[in-house]
Amino acid sequence: MTKKEYLKTKPECKVTFKVSKKMAGEASKIALVGDFNTWSPKKDPMKKLKNGDFTISINLPVGNEYQYRYLIDGQIWMNDEMAEKYLPNNIDGDNSVVIV
């Protein structure tokens, strides 16, 4: 699930990505990976909240579509069930897409 907040001072959008406890299951760590961080599982680790949800906010330039997925415990790839759309990734299915 994503939440968008467009910045007034520059052409960026603060996008908050969230994985619910229900979706995360027993995960100890989740990384947000996508074309905005060269698909690196180390650049954007999500923060685990007390309620078991995971979240992270990043600023993305407006006027683009960004592909992303969640990497759970460094092993399991998961799409965002509430993504705006999905695109084939030519590896193992689809990537989630956020449009800003």
C-alpha positions as CSV (number, residue, x, y, z in Angstrom):
1,M,0.0,0.0,0.0
2,T,1.3,3.5,-0.8
3,K,0.4,7.0,0.3
4,K,1.5,10.0,-1.7
5,E,2.2,13.6,-0.5
6,Y,3.2,16.0,-3.2
7,L,5.8,18.6,-2.1
8,K,5.1,22.2,-2.7
9,T,8.7,23.4,-2.7
10,K,10.1,21.0,-5.3
11,P,8.9,18.6,-8.0
12,E,8.9,15.6,-5.8
13,C,6.4,13.3,-4.1
14,K,6.9,11.8,-0.7
15,V,5.7,8.2,-1.1
16,T,5.1,6.1,2.0
17,F,5.2,2.4,1.4
18,K,3.6,0.1,3.9
19,V,3.4,-3.7,4.3
20,S,0.7,-4.8,6.8
21,K,1.5,-7.3,9.5
22,K,-1.0,-9.6,7.8
23,M,1.1,-9.5,4.6
24,A,4.4,-9.5,6.4
25,G,3.7,-12.6,8.5
26,E,6.7,-13.5,10.6
27,A,9.1,-11.4,8.6
28,S,12.0,-10.0,10.6
29,K,13.1,-7.5,7.9
30,I,11.7,-6.2,4.6
31,A,13.5,-4.1,2.0
32,L,11.8,-1.8,-0.6
33,V,13.6,-2.5,-3.9
34,G,12.9,-0.8,-7.2
35,D,14.2,1.0,-10.2
36,F,14.5,4.1,-8.0
37,N,17.3,2.5,-6.0
38,T,18.9,0.2,-8.7
39,W,17.0,-2.8,-7.2
40,S,19.4,-2.8,-4.2
41,P,18.0,-4.6,-1.1
42,K,20.4,-2.7,1.1
43,K,19.4,0.9,0.2
44,D,15.9,1.2,1.6
45,P,15.2,-1.2,4.6
46,M,11.7,-0.7,5.9
47,K,11.1,0.0,9.6
48,K,9.1,-2.5,11.6
49,L,6.5,-0.8,13.7
50,K,5.3,-1.9,17.1
51,N,2.0,-3.2,15.5
52,G,4.0,-5.5,13.2
53,D,3.6,-3.4,10.0
54,F,6.6,-2.3,8.0
55,T,6.9,1.2,6.5
56,I,9.3,3.5,4.7
57,S,8.9,7.0,3.1
58,I,11.0,8.1,0.2
59,N,10.9,11.2,-2.1
60,L,10.5,10.5,-5.8
61,P,10.6,12.9,-8.8
62,V,7.1,13.6,-10.2
63,G,6.0,12.7,-13.7
64,N,7.3,9.1,-13.6
65,E,6.2,5.6,-13.0
66,Y,8.4,3.5,-10.7
67,Q,8.6,-0.3,-10.5
68,Y,9.2,-1.9,-7.1
69,R,8.8,-5.0,-5.0
70,Y,9.3,-6.0,-1.4
71,L,12.1,-8.4,-0.4
72,I,11.2,-10.3,2.8
73,D,14.1,-11.6,4.9
74,G,16.4,-11.4,1.9
75,Q,14.6,-14.4,0.2
76,I,11.0,-13.9,-0.7
77,W,9.8,-11.4,-3.3
78,M,6.3,-9.9,-2.8
79,N,4.3,-7.4,-4.8
80,D,2.2,-4.7,-3.3
81,E,-1.4,-6.0,-3.3
82,M,-2.6,-2.3,-3.6
83,A,-0.3,-1.2,-6.4
84,E,-1.6,1.2,-9.0
85,K,-0.7,-1.3,-11.7
86,Y,1.7,-4.2,-12.5
87,L,4.2,-4.7,-15.3
88,P,5.9,-8.0,-16.3
89,N,9.5,-8.2,-15.0
90,N,10.8,-11.0,-17.4
91,I,12.1,-13.0,-14.4
92,D,9.3,-14.4,-12.2
93,G,6.1,-12.5,-12.8
94,D,5.2,-8.9,-12.3
95,N,6.5,-5.8,-10.6
96,S,4.3,-3.4,-8.7
97,V,4.1,0.2,-10.1
98,V,3.6,3.5,-8.3
99,I,2.8,6.6,-10.5
100,V,3.8,10.0,-9.2
